[in-house]
Amino acid sequence: MATTTAAQRREADRAAYDAFLAACPSRMVLDRISDKWVGLLLAALADGPKRYSELGRRVAGVSPKMLTQTLRGLERDGLVEREVTAAVPVRVDYRLTPLGAGLHRAVLHVKNWAEAHVEEVLAARDRYDSRVDTESG
């Protein structure tokens, strides 16, 4: 009976990943990146490190609680690094890791698509809502 190394087992697991299966670990990654604040924070950090307060101003509408939770999740997943500089007051900067920069490149396409097609989506919503209102009324 042949034995396999941990690296071989990880490679076999990786080949078996299928996000359509409920138990697939890639679902955790998809859950993270589908959060609306994640894409915006990745975009905000794309041009270099930012302080917490800069991120809060740049990403309009994010509450301090959600900003903190999202940054912690991104740091935990290896997408963002947090650097604390001893000063008065303490300075905390956030920056993308190489993994986070790679994800940003993918998310940037979605952000650009959304900005380019928002009028079409809004028009489609209006048509749908008008049709549904007419059918139910």
N, C-alpha and C positions, 0 to 999 in steps of 0.2 A: 504494500500500500504506500503510495507516494505521499510525502508530506508537503505542505505548502507553507511558504513564508508569510509573514504578516503583509508584506508588500504585495505578494501575489494575491492574497485574499482581498486586499483593498482594491486591487486592479480588477478582480473578478466582480466585486460589488459595484464598482464604478461602471463596468460594462452592463450591469443589470439594472442601473437606475432607469426608472420610467416614471415621469411625473404624473402620468395618468393613474398610477396606482396610489391608493390612499396612504400606504405605509412608506412610500418612497421619501427618503431624506431630502431630496431636491425640493419637495414641497415647502420645507422650511425656508429655503433660499427664495423661492418664488413668493412666499408670503412676505418676506422682508422687502424685496424689491418692488412689490406691487403697492406698498404703502405710499400715499401721495407725498408725504414729507421726505421720504428717502430720495426720490428723484430730484426734488428741488434742492435738497441739501447737497447731494452729489454735484449738481450743477453749480451751486454757490461756492463749493470748495474747489472747483475745477481749475480756477486761475491762481490758486495758492492758498496758504494757511489763512484761517480766519479765527478771530476771537468769538466766544459765545455770543456776546452782544452784537457783533457784526452780523452773525448768522441770523439772529433774531430780527434784526432790521431788514436784512436782505430778503428773507422768506416771510413775506407779509402773511399774517393770519395764523402763524404757528404760535401756540401758547408756550410759555416757558416750560410747563410740564411736558408737553409733547416734544419740544425741542430737546430737552434733557433725555427723555426716554428714547427718542430716535437716535440721538448721538451715542448713547450708551449701547444700543443695539448694534449700530454700525461699527462701533469699536469692538464689541464682543465678536462680531462676525469677521473681523480683520479687514474691514473696508475703510475705516478711519482710524487715525492715530491721534491721541490726545497728549499734548506736551505741556507740562507745568513748569513755569519759570519762576524761581523764587524772587519775588519783588514785593513791594508794598504799593498797592495790593498785589496779590498773587496773579500772575498772568497765565491764562490757559488758552492754548491755540489748538485748533483742529486742522488736520490735513488728510488728504486722501492717501491711502497706501497704494502700492502698485496694483493690488487686487481691486481696490476701489476705483482707481483710474480706469481700469479695464471695463468695469461695470458702467462707469460714467459714459464711456464712449458708446456703449449700447443704449443706455437710457437717453442720451442726447438725441439720438435718432427719433425716439418716441416723443420727446419734448418738441423737437422741431416739427414733427408731423402734426402734433396737436395744435401748435401755433399756426401752421399753414392751413389746416382744415377746420378750424373752429367754426367758421361761418357756415360751412356745409353741414356740419353736425347740428348746429343750432337750427338751420332751416329744416333739416330732416325731423328734428324734434317737434318743430312747429307743425309740420305736415301731419306727423303721427298724432299729436295731441288734438288737432282739428278733426281728424278722421275718427279718433276714439270718442271724442265729445259728441260728434254727429251720430255715431252708431249707438251710443248709450243713451242719447237724449231723445 
